[in-house]
Amino acid sequence: MAAYGSAVVLLGLSLGMPQWRILCRHVQRASLWILFSVIVWGLIGVAWITFGAGSGEDAIAYGIVAGLGLGWLMHFQPFNVKAEGSNQ
C-alpha cells in the first residue's frame, strides 16, 4: 500500500510541477499549487481504491479540490492582463 501511495504522490508531483511553472507567471502563491496537486492525487488514489478507477468519483474529487484550490489562489491575485494593442 505504501508503494501505491508513493506512486500516486509522484504522479501528482509530475503533473503539478509543470502547472506550477505556468502559474508562477500569474499567481503570487503559486507554490501552493504543488500542495493542492499532491492532495488531489492522493484523494484520487483513495477514490480508485474505494470505488474503482474510472468510476467518476475520482473526477469529482479532482474537480472539487483542484477547483477550490485554484479559485483560492486566484481570489487574492488581481488579473494583470494587457490587451493587445494597449499602450499600458
mmCIF file as gemmi writes it, N, C-alpha and C atoms, coordinates in Angstrom:
data_model
loop_
_atom_site.group_PDB
_atom_site.id
_atom_site.type_symbol
_atom_site.label_atom_id
_atom_site.label_alt_id
_atom_site.label_comp_id
_atom_site.label_asym_id
_atom_site.label_entity_id
_atom_site.label_seq_id
_atom_site.pdbx_PDB_ins_code
_atom_site.Cartn_x
_atom_site.Cartn_y
_atom_site.Cartn_z
_atom_site.occupancy
_atom_site.B_iso_or_equiv
_atom_site.pdbx_formal_charge
_atom_site.auth_seq_id
_atom_site.auth_asym_id
_atom_site.pdbx_PDB_model_num
ATOM 1 N N . MET Axp A 1 ? 0.82 -1.2 0 1 0 ? 1 A 1
ATOM 2 C CA . MET Axp A 1 ? 0 0 0 1 0 ? 1 A 1
ATOM 3 C C . MET Axp A 1 ? 0.859 1.257 0 1 0 ? 1 A 1
ATOM 4 N N . ALA Axp A 2 ? 2.003 1.211 0.681 1 0 ? 2 A 1
ATOM 5 C CA . ALA Axp A 2 ? 2.887 2.379 0.711 1 0 ? 2 A 1
ATOM 6 C C . ALA Axp A 2 ? 3.44 2.678 -0.682 1 0 ? 2 A 1
ATOM 7 N N . ALA Axp A 3 ? 3.741 1.616 -1.434 1 0 ? 3 A 1
ATOM 8 C CA . ALA Axp A 3 ? 4.254 1.825 -2.793 1 0 ? 3 A 1
ATOM 9 C C . ALA Axp A 3 ? 3.186 2.476 -3.669 1 0 ? 3 A 1
ATOM 10 N N . TYR Axp A 4 ? 1.946 2.081 -3.497 1 0 ? 4 A 1
ATOM 11 C CA . TYR Axp A 4 ? 0.847 2.672 -4.263 1 0 ? 4 A 1
ATOM 12 C C . TYR Axp A 4 ? 0.701 4.156 -3.911 1 0 ? 4 A 1
ATOM 13 N N . GLY Axp A 5 ? 0.764 4.459 -2.632 1 0 ? 5 A 1
ATOM 14 C CA . GLY Axp A 5 ? 0.668 5.856 -2.195 1 0 ? 5 A 1
ATOM 15 C C . GLY Axp A 5 ? 1.804 6.695 -2.743 1 0 ? 5 A 1
ATOM 16 N N . SER Axp A 6 ? 3.005 6.134 -2.736 1 0 ? 6 A 1
ATOM 17 C CA . SER Axp A 6 ? 4.159 6.85 -3.283 1 0 ? 6 A 1
ATOM 18 C C . SER Axp A 6 ? 3.995 7.096 -4.782 1 0 ? 6 A 1
ATOM 19 N N . ALA Axp A 7 ? 3.479 6.101 -5.487 1 0 ? 7 A 1
ATOM 20 C CA . ALA Axp A 7 ? 3.268 6.25 -6.924 1 0 ? 7 A 1
ATOM 21 C C . ALA Axp A 7 ? 2.252 7.344 -7.217 1 0 ? 7 A 1
ATOM 22 N N . VAL Axp A 8 ? 1.183 7.409 -6.429 1 0 ? 8 A 1
ATOM 23 C CA . VAL Axp A 8 ? 0.155 8.43 -6.639 1 0 ? 8 A 1
ATOM 24 C C . VAL Axp A 8 ? 0.715 9.819 -6.329 1 0 ? 8 A 1
ATOM 25 N N . VAL Axp A 9 ? 1.525 9.924 -5.264 1 0 ? 9 A 1
ATOM 26 C CA . VAL Axp A 9 ? 2.141 11.209 -4.925 1 0 ? 9 A 1
ATOM 27 C C . VAL Axp A 9 ? 3.102 11.645 -6.029 1 0 ? 9 A 1
ATOM 28 N N . LEU Axp A 10 ? 3.897 10.716 -6.545 1 0 ? 10 A 1
ATOM 29 C CA . LEU Axp A 10 ? 4.805 11.05 -7.642 1 0 ? 10 A 1
ATOM 30 C C . LEU Axp A 10 ? 4.047 11.485 -8.891 1 0 ? 10 A 1
ATOM 31 N N . LEU Axp A 11 ? 2.924 10.85 -9.154 1 0 ? 11 A 1
ATOM 32 C CA . LEU Axp A 11 ? 2.09 11.269 -10.276 1 0 ? 11 A 1
ATOM 33 C C . LEU Axp A 11 ? 1.587 12.693 -10.059 1 0 ? 11 A 1
ATOM 34 N N . GLY Axp A 12 ? 1.13 12.977 -8.849 1 0 ? 12 A 1
ATOM 35 C CA . GLY Axp A 12 ? 0.669 14.33 -8.53 1 0 ? 12 A 1
ATOM 36 C C . GLY Axp A 12 ? 1.768 15.363 -8.691 1 0 ? 12 A 1
ATOM 37 N N . LEU Axp A 13 ? 2.982 15.023 -8.245 1 0 ? 13 A 1
ATOM 38 C CA . LEU Axp A 13 ? 4.105 15.946 -8.405 1 0 ? 13 A 1
ATOM 39 C C . LEU Axp A 13 ? 4.478 16.131 -9.868 1 0 ? 13 A 1
ATOM 40 N N . SER Axp A 14 ? 4.495 15.04 -10.62 1 0 ? 14 A 1
ATOM 41 C CA . SER Axp A 14 ? 4.897 15.139 -12.029 1 0 ? 14 A 1
ATOM 42 C C . SER Axp A 14 ? 3.9 15.956 -12.844 1 0 ? 14 A 1
ATOM 43 N N . LEU Axp A 15 ? 2.638 15.938 -12.453 1 0 ? 15 A 1
ATOM 44 C CA . LEU Axp A 15 ? 1.634 16.746 -13.154 1 0 ? 15 A 1
ATOM 45 C C . LEU Axp A 15 ? 1.537 18.16 -12.582 1 0 ? 15 A 1
ATOM 46 N N . GLY Axp A 16 ? 1.789 18.307 -11.301 1 0 ? 16 A 1
ATOM 47 C CA . GLY Axp A 16 ? 1.676 19.608 -10.657 1 0 ? 16 A 1
ATOM 48 C C . GLY Axp A 16 ? 2.837 20.54 -10.941 1 0 ? 16 A 1
ATOM 49 N N . MET Axp A 17 ? 4.031 20.003 -11.137 1 0 ? 17 A 1
ATOM 50 C CA . MET Axp A 17 ? 5.206 20.856 -11.362 1 0 ? 17 A 1
ATOM 51 C C . MET Axp A 17 ? 5.095 21.679 -12.648 1 0 ? 17 A 1
ATOM 52 N N . PRO Axp A 18 ? 4.73 21.094 -13.793 1 0 ? 18 A 1
ATOM 53 C CA . PRO Axp A 18 ? 4.59 21.941 -14.995 1 0 ? 18 A 1
ATOM 54 C C . PRO Axp A 18 ? 3.473 22.978 -14.849 1 0 ? 18 A 1
ATOM 55 N N . GLN Axp A 19 ? 2.406 22.595 -14.18 1 0 ? 19 A 1
ATOM 56 C CA . GLN Axp A 19 ? 1.32 23.545 -13.952 1 0 ? 19 A 1
ATOM 57 C C . GLN Axp A 19 ? 1.798 24.685 -13.063 1 0 ? 19 A 1
ATOM 58 N N . TRP Axp A 20 ? 2.602 24.357 -12.065 1 0 ? 20 A 1
ATOM 59 C CA . TRP Axp A 20 ? 3.156 25.354 -11.158 1 0 ? 20 A 1
ATOM 60 C C . TRP Axp A 20 ? 4.031 26.35 -11.909 1 0 ? 20 A 1
ATOM 61 N N . ARG Axp A 21 ? 4.843 25.85 -12.843 1 0 ? 21 A 1
ATOM 62 C CA . ARG Axp A 21 ? 5.726 26.738 -13.614 1 0 ? 21 A 1
ATOM 63 C C . ARG Axp A 21 ? 4.915 27.765 -14.407 1 0 ? 21 A 1
ATOM 64 N N . ILE Axp A 22 ? 3.781 27.35 -14.928 1 0 ? 22 A 1
ATOM 65 C CA . ILE Axp A 22 ? 2.915 28.28 -15.657 1 0 ? 22 A 1
ATOM 66 C C . ILE Axp A 22 ? 2.248 29.254 -14.687 1 0 ? 22 A 1
ATOM 67 N N . LEU Axp A 23 ? 1.759 28.743 -13.552 1 0 ? 23 A 1
ATOM 68 C CA . LEU Axp A 23 ? 1.085 29.6 -12.584 1 0 ? 23 A 1
ATOM 69 C C . LEU Axp A 23 ? 2.02 30.63 -11.97 1 0 ? 23 A 1
ATOM 70 N N . CYS Axp A 24 ? 3.325 30.321 -11.874 1 0 ? 24 A 1
ATOM 71 C CA . CYS Axp A 24 ? 4.287 31.263 -11.291 1 0 ? 24 A 1
ATOM 72 C C . CYS Axp A 24 ? 4.296 32.591 -12.034 1 0 ? 24 A 1
ATOM 73 N N . ARG Axp A 25 ? 3.986 32.568 -13.289 1 0 ? 25 A 1
ATOM 74 C CA . ARG Axp A 25 ? 3.964 33.795 -14.089 1 0 ? 25 A 1
ATOM 75 C C . ARG Axp A 25 ? 2.773 34.68 -13.763 1 0 ? 25 A 1
ATOM 76 N N . HIS Axp A 26 ? 1.735 34.104 -13.157 1 0 ? 26 A 1
ATOM 77 C CA . HIS Axp A 26 ? 0.487 34.831 -12.993 1 0 ? 26 A 1
ATOM 78 C C . HIS Axp A 26 ? -0.013 34.917 -11.556 1 0 ? 26 A 1
ATOM 79 N N . VAL Axp A 27 ? 0.484 34.083 -10.659 1 0 ? 27 A 1
ATOM 80 C CA . VAL Axp A 27 ? -0.062 33.993 -9.306 1 0 ? 27 A 1
ATOM 81 C C . VAL Axp A 27 ? 1.075 34.08 -8.296 1 0 ? 27 A 1
ATOM 82 N N . GLN Axp A 28 ? 0.885 34.893 -7.258 1 0 ? 28 A 1
ATOM 83 C CA . GLN Axp A 28 ? 1.926 35.082 -6.25 1 0 ? 28 A 1
ATOM 84 C C . GLN Axp A 28 ? 2.182 33.82 -5.424 1 0 ? 28 A 1
ATOM 85 N N . ARG Axp A 29 ? 1.161 33.147 -5.012 1 0 ? 29 A 1
ATOM 86 C CA . ARG Axp A 29 ? 1.29 31.964 -4.143 1 0 ? 29 A 1
ATOM 87 C C . ARG Axp A 29 ? 1.228 30.672 -4.948 1 0 ? 29 A 1
ATOM 88 N N . ALA Axp A 30 ? 1.833 30.65 -6.09 1 0 ? 30 A 1
ATOM 89 C CA . ALA Axp A 30 ? 1.747 29.504 -6.99 1 0 ? 30 A 1
ATOM 90 C C . ALA Axp A 30 ? 2.343 28.236 -6.394 1 0 ? 30 A 1
ATOM 91 N N . SER Axp A 31 ? 3.286 28.366 -5.468 1 0 ? 31 A 1
ATOM 92 C CA . SER Axp A 31 ? 3.899 27.166 -4.871 1 0 ? 31 A 1
ATOM 93 C C . SER Axp A 31 ? 2.879 26.317 -4.13 1 0 ? 31 A 1
ATOM 94 N N . LEU Axp A 32 ? 1.789 26.917 -3.684 1 0 ? 32 A 1
ATOM 95 C CA . LEU Axp A 32 ? 0.736 26.145 -3.019 1 0 ? 32 A 1
ATOM 96 C C . LEU Axp A 32 ? 0.044 25.19 -3.983 1 0 ? 32 A 1
ATOM 97 N N . TRP Axp A 33 ? 0.145 25.45 -5.287 1 0 ? 33 A 1
ATOM 98 C CA . TRP Axp A 33 ? -0.482 24.573 -6.261 1 0 ? 33 A 1
ATOM 99 C C . TRP Axp A 33 ? 0.099 23.164 -6.176 1 0 ? 33 A 1
ATOM 100 N N . ILE Axp A 34 ? 1.388 23.049 -5.884 1 0 ? 34 A 1
ATOM 101 C CA . ILE Axp A 34 ? 2.013 21.729 -5.758 1 0 ? 34 A 1
ATOM 102 C C . ILE Axp A 34 ? 1.353 20.963 -4.62 1 0 ? 34 A 1
ATOM 103 N N . LEU Axp A 35 ? 1.116 21.634 -3.503 1 0 ? 35 A 1
ATOM 104 C CA . LEU Axp A 35 ? 0.428 21.002 -2.372 1 0 ? 35 A 1
ATOM 105 C C . LEU Axp A 35 ? -0.978 20.571 -2.771 1 0 ? 35 A 1
ATOM 106 N N . PHE Axp A 36 ? -1.723 21.451 -3.443 1 0 ? 36 A 1
ATOM 107 C CA . PHE Axp A 36 ? -3.069 21.089 -3.887 1 0 ? 36 A 1
ATOM 108 C C . PHE Axp A 36 ? -3.036 19.892 -4.834 1 0 ? 36 A 1
ATOM 109 N N . SER Axp A 37 ? -2.047 19.873 -5.725 1 0 ? 37 A 1
ATOM 110 C CA . SER Axp A 37 ? -1.951 18.785 -6.692 1 0 ? 37 A 1
ATOM 111 C C . SER Axp A 37 ? -1.68 17.452 -6.003 1 0 ? 37 A 1
ATOM 112 N N . VAL Axp A 38 ? -0.792 17.445 -5.037 1 0 ? 38 A 1
ATOM 113 C CA . VAL Axp A 38 ? -0.49 16.203 -4.309 1 0 ? 38 A 1
ATOM 114 C C . VAL Axp A 38 ? -1.717 15.749 -3.521 1 0 ? 38 A 1
ATOM 115 N N . ILE Axp A 39 ? -2.4 16.679 -2.875 1 0 ? 39 A 1
ATOM 116 C CA . ILE Axp A 39 ? -3.611 16.325 -2.117 1 0 ? 39 A 1
ATOM 117 C C . ILE Axp A 39 ? -4.667 15.747 -3.045 1 0 ? 39 A 1
ATOM 118 N N . VAL Axp A 40 ? -4.867 16.41 -4.177 1 0 ? 40 A 1
ATOM 119 C CA . VAL Axp A 40 ? -5.889 15.956 -5.127 1 0 ? 40 A 1
ATOM 120 C C . VAL Axp A 40 ? -5.574 14.564 -5.637 1 0 ? 40 A 1
ATOM 121 N N . TRP Axp A 41 ? -4.32 14.305 -5.99 1 0 ? 41 A 1
ATOM 122 C CA . TRP Axp A 41 ? -3.979 12.978 -6.499 1 0 ? 41 A 1
ATOM 123 C C . TRP Axp A 41 ? -4.018 11.929 -5.394 1 0 ? 41 A 1
ATOM 124 N N . GLY Axp A 42 ? -3.775 12.329 -4.153 1 0 ? 42 A 1
ATOM 125 C CA . GLY Axp A 42 ? -3.973 11.409 -3.039 1 0 ? 42 A 1
ATOM 126 C C . GLY Axp A 42 ? -5.435 11.017 -2.892 1 0 ? 42 A 1
ATOM 127 N N . LEU Axp A 43 ? -6.327 12.001 -3.022 1 0 ? 43 A 1
ATOM 128 C CA . LEU Axp A 43 ? -7.764 11.709 -2.97 1 0 ? 43 A 1
ATOM 129 C C . LEU Axp A 43 ? -8.204 10.846 -4.145 1 0 ? 43 A 1
ATOM 130 N N . ILE Axp A 44 ? -7.629 11.087 -5.312 1 0 ? 44 A 1
ATOM 131 C CA . ILE Axp A 44 ? -7.955 10.253 -6.467 1 0 ? 44 A 1
ATOM 132 C C . ILE Axp A 44 ? -7.508 8.818 -6.228 1 0 ? 44 A 1
ATOM 133 N N . GLY Axp A 45 ? -6.334 8.645 -5.642 1 0 ? 45 A 1
ATOM 134 C CA . GLY Axp A 45 ? -5.868 7.295 -5.313 1 0 ? 45 A 1
ATOM 135 C C . GLY Axp A 45 ? -6.813 6.589 -4.358 1 0 ? 45 A 1
ATOM 136 N N . VAL Axp A 46 ? -7.312 7.312 -3.35 1 0 ? 46 A 1
ATOM 137 C CA . VAL Axp A 46 ? -8.285 6.74 -2.409 1 0 ? 46 A 1
ATOM 138 C C . VAL Axp A 46 ? -9.578 6.394 -3.144 1 0 ? 46 A 1
ATOM 139 N N . ALA Axp A 47 ? -10.015 7.272 -4.047 1 0 ? 47 A 1
ATOM 140 C CA . ALA Axp A 47 ? -11.236 7.004 -4.82 1 0 ? 47 A 1
ATOM 141 C C . ALA Axp A 47 ? -11.056 5.781 -5.71 1 0 ? 47 A 1
ATOM 142 N N . TRP Axp A 48 ? -9.856 5.618 -6.294 1 0 ? 48 A 1
ATOM 143 C CA . TRP Axp A 48 ? -9.597 4.443 -7.131 1 0 ? 48 A 1
ATOM 144 C C . TRP Axp A 48 ? -9.662 3.155 -6.313 1 0 ? 48 A 1
ATOM 145 N N . ILE Axp A 49 ? -9.128 3.192 -5.098 1 0 ? 49 A 1
ATOM 146 C CA . ILE Axp A 49 ? -9.175 2.006 -4.231 1 0 ? 49 A 1
ATOM 147 C C . ILE Axp A 49 ? -10.606 1.725 -3.794 1 0 ? 49 A 1
ATOM 148 N N . THR Axp A 50 ? -11.322 2.766 -3.402 1 0 ? 50 A 1
ATOM 149 C CA . THR Axp A 50 ? -12.658 2.603 -2.848 1 0 ? 50 A 1
ATOM 150 C C . THR Axp A 50 ? -13.712 2.285 -3.909 1 0 ? 50 A 1
ATOM 151 N N . PHE Axp A 51 ? -13.713 3.035 -4.997 1 0 ? 51 A 1
ATOM 152 C CA . PHE Axp A 51 ? -14.785 2.933 -5.986 1 0 ? 51 A 1
ATOM 153 C C . PHE Axp A 51 ? -14.361 2.29 -7.301 1 0 ? 51 A 1
ATOM 154 N N . GLY Axp A 52 ? -13.078 2.134 -7.506 1 0 ? 52 A 1
ATOM 155 C CA . GLY Axp A 52 ? -12.576 1.603 -8.77 1 0 ? 52 A 1
ATOM 156 C C . GLY Axp A 52 ? -12.207 2.727 -9.718 1 0 ? 52 A 1
ATOM 157 N N . ALA Axp A 53 ? -11.186 2.489 -10.51 1 0 ? 53 A 1
ATOM 158 C CA . ALA Axp A 53 ? -10.725 3.509 -11.456 1 0 ? 53 A 1
ATOM 159 C C . ALA Axp A 53 ? -11.794 3.776 -12.51 1 0 ? 53 A 1
ATOM 160 N N . GLY Axp A 54 ? -11.966 5.032 -12.841 1 0 ? 54 A 1
ATOM 161 C CA . GLY Axp A 54 ? -12.925 5.405 -13.87 1 0 ? 54 A 1
ATOM 162 C C . GLY Axp A 54 ? -14.364 5.409 -13.405 1 0 ? 54 A 1
ATOM 163 N N . SER Axp A 55 ? -14.582 5.395 -12.093 1 0 ? 55 A 1
ATOM 164 C CA . SER Axp A 55 ? -15.953 5.347 -11.58 1 0 ? 55 A 1
ATOM 165 C C . SER Axp A 55 ? -16.637 6.713 -11.573 1 0 ? 55 A 1
ATOM 166 N N . GLY Axp A 56 ? -15.874 7.76 -11.707 1 0 ? 56 A 1
ATOM 167 C CA . GLY Axp A 56 ? -16.439 9.102 -11.689 1 0 ? 56 A 1
ATOM 168 C C . GLY Axp A 56 ? -16.161 9.853 -10.404 1 0 ? 56 A 1
ATOM 169 N N . GLU Axp A 57 ? -16.022 9.133 -9.303 1 0 ? 57 A 1
ATOM 170 C CA . GLU Axp A 57 ? -15.724 9.793 -8.033 1 0 ? 57 A 1
ATOM 171 C C . GLU Axp A 57 ? -14.352 10.441 -8.07 1 0 ? 57 A 1
ATOM 172 N N . ASP Axp A 58 ? -13.423 9.861 -8.84 1 0 ? 58 A 1
ATOM 173 C CA . ASP Axp A 58 ? -12.099 10.447 -8.953 1 0 ? 58 A 1
ATOM 174 C C . ASP Axp A 58 ? -12.164 11.814 -9.643 1 0 ? 58 A 1
ATOM 175 N N . ALA Axp A 59 ? -12.979 11.939 -10.663 1 0 ? 59 A 1
ATOM 176 C CA . ALA Axp A 59 ? -13.133 13.214 -11.359 1 0 ? 59 A 1
ATOM 177 C C . ALA Axp A 59 ? -13.811 14.246 -10.465 1 0 ? 59 A 1
ATOM 178 N N . ILE Axp A 60 ? -14.764 13.796 -9.665 1 0 ? 60 A 1
ATOM 179 C CA . ILE Axp A 60 ? -15.441 14.702 -8.744 1 0 ? 60 A 1
ATOM 180 C C . ILE Axp A 60 ? -14.459 15.221 -7.703 1 0 ? 60 A 1
ATOM 181 N N . ALA Axp A 61 ? -13.632 14.328 -7.137 1 0 ? 61 A 1
ATOM 182 C CA . ALA Axp A 61 ? -12.631 14.742 -6.144 1 0 ? 61 A 1
ATOM 183 C C . ALA Axp A 61 ? -11.648 15.718 -6.755 1 0 ? 61 A 1
ATOM 184 N N . TYR Axp A 62 ? -11.184 15.417 -7.964 1 0 ? 62 A 1
ATOM 185 C CA . TYR Axp A 62 ? -10.232 16.313 -8.627 1 0 ? 62 A 1
ATOM 186 C C . TYR Axp A 62 ? -10.857 17.677 -8.873 1 0 ? 62 A 1
ATOM 187 N N . GLY Axp A 63 ? -12.061 17.682 -9.394 1 0 ? 63 A 1
ATOM 188 C CA . GLY Axp A 63 ? -12.724 18.95 -9.704 1 0 ? 63 A 1
ATOM 189 C C . GLY Axp A 63 ? -12.956 19.81 -8.478 1 0 ? 63 A 1
ATOM 190 N N . ILE Axp A 64 ? -13.391 19.19 -7.396 1 0 ? 64 A 1
ATOM 191 C CA . ILE Axp A 64 ? -13.682 19.955 -6.182 1 0 ? 64 A 1
ATOM 192 C C . ILE Axp A 64 ? -12.404 20.516 -5.573 1 0 ? 64 A 1
ATOM 193 N N . VAL Axp A 65 ? -11.42 19.663 -5.318 1 0 ? 65 A 1
ATOM 194 C CA . VAL Axp A 65 ? -10.218 20.12 -4.621 1 0 ? 65 A 1
ATOM 195 C C . VAL Axp A 65 ? -9.374 21.034 -5.505 1 0 ? 65 A 1
ATOM 196 N N . ALA Axp A 66 ? -9.149 20.643 -6.752 1 0 ? 66 A 1
ATOM 197 C CA . ALA Axp A 66 ? -8.339 21.48 -7.642 1 0 ? 66 A 1
ATOM 198 C C . ALA Axp A 66 ? -9.061 22.79 -7.955 1 0 ? 66 A 1
ATOM 199 N N . GLY Axp A 67 ? -10.348 22.717 -8.174 1 0 ? 67 A 1
ATOM 200 C CA . GLY Axp A 67 ? -11.114 23.929 -8.46 1 0 ? 67 A 1
ATOM 201 C C . GLY Axp A 67 ? -11.127 24.903 -7.293 1 0 ? 67 A 1
ATOM 202 N N . LEU Axp A 68 ? -11.353 24.382 -6.091 1 0 ? 68 A 1
ATOM 203 C CA . LEU Axp A 68 ? -11.33 25.249 -4.913 1 0 ? 68 A 1
ATOM 204 C C . LEU Axp A 68 ? -9.934 25.805 -4.672 1 0 ? 68 A 1
ATOM 205 N N . GLY Axp A 69 ? -8.922 24.966 -4.853 1 0 ? 69 A 1
ATOM 206 C CA . GLY Axp A 69 ? -7.545 25.424 -4.656 1 0 ? 69 A 1
ATOM 207 C C . GLY Axp A 69 ? -7.163 26.513 -5.641 1 0 ? 69 A 1
ATOM 208 N N . LEU Axp A 70 ? -7.462 26.3 -6.898 1 0 ? 70 A 1
ATOM 209 C CA . LEU Axp A 70 ? -7.137 27.292 -7.912 1 0 ? 70 A 1
ATOM 210 C C . LEU Axp A 70 ? -7.969 28.567 -7.72 1 0 ? 70 A 1
ATOM 211 N N . GLY Axp A 71 ? -9.22 28.406 -7.366 1 0 ? 71 A 1
ATOM 212 C CA . GLY Axp A 71 ? -10.059 29.568 -7.08 1 0 ? 71 A 1
ATOM 213 C C . GLY Axp A 71 ? -9.53 30.379 -5.913 1 0 ? 71 A 1
ATOM 214 N N . TRP Axp A 72 ? -9.056 29.691 -4.87 1 0 ? 72 A 1
ATOM 215 C CA . TRP Axp A 72 ? -8.494 30.374 -3.706 1 0 ? 72 A 1
ATOM 216 C C . TRP Axp A 72 ? -7.222 31.122 -4.095 1 0 ? 72 A 1
ATOM 217 N N . LEU Axp A 73 ? -6.367 30.481 -4.893 1 0 ? 73 A 1
ATOM 218 C CA . LEU Axp A 73 ? -5.138 31.145 -5.337 1 0 ? 73 A 1
ATOM 219 C C . LEU Axp A 73 ? -5.451 32.384 -6.176 1 0 ? 73 A 1
ATOM 220 N N . MET Axp A 74 ? -6.404 32.284 -7.065 1 0 ? 74 A 1
ATOM 221 C CA . MET Axp A 74 ? -6.738 33.383 -7.963 1 0 ? 74 A 1
ATOM 222 C C . MET Axp A 74 ? -7.522 34.499 -7.269 1 0 ? 74 A 1
ATOM 223 N N . HIS Axp A 75 ? -8.215 34.175 -6.188 1 0 ? 75 A 1
ATOM 224 C CA . HIS Axp A 75 ? -9.027 35.166 -5.481 1 0 ? 75 A 1
ATOM 225 C C . HIS Axp A 75 ? -8.178 36.325 -4.973 1 0 ? 75 A 1
ATOM 226 N N . PHE Axp A 76 ? -6.98 36.033 -4.503 1 0 ? 76 A 1
ATOM 227 C CA . PHE Axp A 76 ? -6.117 37.054 -3.926 1 0 ? 76 A 1
ATOM 228 C C . PHE Axp A 76 ? -5.17 37.667 -4.939 1 0 ? 76 A 1
ATOM 229 N N . GLN Axp A 77 ? -5.311 37.281 -6.19 1 0 ? 77 A 1
ATOM 230 C CA . GLN Axp A 77 ? -4.406 37.751 -7.24 1 0 ? 77 A 1
ATOM 231 C C . GLN Axp A 77 ? -5.188 38.569 -8.257 1 0 ? 77 A 1
ATOM 232 N N . PRO Axp A 78 ? -4.917 39.859 -8.354 1 0 ? 78 A 1
ATOM 233 C CA . PRO Axp A 78 ? -5.602 40.637 -9.394 1 0 ? 78 A 1
ATOM 234 C C . PRO Axp A 78 ? -5.089 40.24 -10.769 1 0 ? 78 A 1
ATOM 235 N N . PHE Axp A 79 ? -5.985 40.22 -11.724 1 0 ? 79 A 1
ATOM 236 C CA . PHE Axp A 79 ? -5.591 39.886 -13.088 1 0 ? 79 A 1
ATOM 237 C C . PHE Axp A 79 ? -4.763 41.031 -13.654 1 0 ? 79 A 1
ATOM 238 N N . ASN Axp A 80 ? -3.664 40.692 -14.258 1 0 ? 80 A 1
ATOM 239 C CA . ASN Axp A 80 ? -2.784 41.677 -14.866 1 0 ? 80 A 1
ATOM 240 C C . ASN Axp A 80 ? -2.671 41.337 -16.344 1 0 ? 80 A 1
ATOM 241 N N . VAL Axp A 81 ? -3.78 41.481 -17.024 1 0 ? 81 A 1
ATOM 242 C CA . VAL Axp A 81 ? -3.847 41.121 -18.429 1 0 ? 81 A 1
ATOM 243 C C . VAL Axp A 81 ? -3.747 42.385 -19.264 1 0 ? 81 A 1
ATOM 244 N N . LYS Axp A 82 ? -2.852 42.379 -20.194 1 0 ? 82 A 1
ATOM 245 C CA . LYS Axp A 82 ? -2.662 43.517 -21.067 1 0 ? 82 A 1
ATOM 246 C C . LYS Axp A 82 ? -3.36 43.23 -22.4 1 0 ? 82 A 1
ATOM 247 N N . ALA Axp A 83 ? -4.269 44.096 -22.769 1 0 ? 83 A 1
ATOM 248 C CA . ALA Axp A 83 ? -4.999 43.925 -24.021 1 0 ? 83 A 1
ATOM 249 C C . ALA Axp A 83 ? -4.057 44.158 -25.192 1 0 ? 83 A 1
ATOM 250 N N . GLU Axp A 84 ? -4.303 43.428 -26.252 1 0 ? 84 A 1
ATOM 251 C CA . GLU Axp A 84 ? -3.486 43.573 -27.44 1 0 ? 84 A 1
ATOM 252 C C . GLU Axp A 84 ? -3.664 44.976 -28.018 1 0 ? 84 A 1
ATOM 253 N N . GLY Axp A 85 ? -2.565 45.617 -28.33 1 0 ? 85 A 1
ATOM 254 C CA . GLY Axp A 85 ? -2.613 46.972 -28.862 1 0 ? 85 A 1
ATOM 255 C C . GLY Axp A 85 ? -2.722 48.043 -27.793 1 0 ? 85 A 1
ATOM 256 N N . SER Axp A 86 ? -2.709 47.642 -26.525 1 0 ? 86 A 1
ATOM 257 C CA . SER Axp A 86 ? -2.818 48.588 -25.426 1 0 ? 86 A 1
ATOM 258 C C . SER Axp A 86 ? -1.485 49.292 -25.203 1 0 ? 86 A 1
ATOM 259 N N . ASN Axp A 87 ? -1.518 50.539 -24.787 1 0 ? 87 A 1
ATOM 260 C CA . ASN Axp A 87 ? -0.302 51.305 -24.51 1 0 ? 87 A 1
ATOM 261 C C . ASN Axp A 87 ? 0.113 51.225 -23.05 1 0 ? 87 A 1
ATOM 262 N N . GLN Axp A 88 ? -0.592 50.503 -22.261 1 0 ? 88 A 1
ATOM 263 C CA . GLN Axp A 88 ? -0.298 50.432 -20.823 1 0 ? 88 A 1
ATOM 264 C C . GLN Axp A 88 ? 0.773 49.447 -20.521 1 0 ? 88 A 1
